[in-house]
């Protein structure tokens, strides 16, 4: 999933509707025992970018 960290707003209590959607998706992947999940944030020329990767075991 692309844009997983939402410019850091994913950790803010009132991040908005898009942030809440990301949190629900992260909670769902965390709860699925079949998945190994990692959220990765990188900073570069274009600014911050993040994605979530899930691998089925």
URDAKA-V990785 format. One line per field, one symbol per residue. ss: DSSP state (H for helix, E for strand, L for the rest). psi: psi as a letter, one per 40 degrees, with the letter a starting at -180 (. if undefined). A space follows every 10 residues. Layout:
BEGIN
ss = ???
psi = ???
END
This chain:
BEGIN
ss = LELLLHHHHH HLLLLLHHHH HHHHHHHHHH HLLLEEEEEE EEEELLEEEE EEEEEEL
psi = hifdeffeed eidgeidddd dddddddddd eheeihihhh hihadeaiii ihhhhh.
END
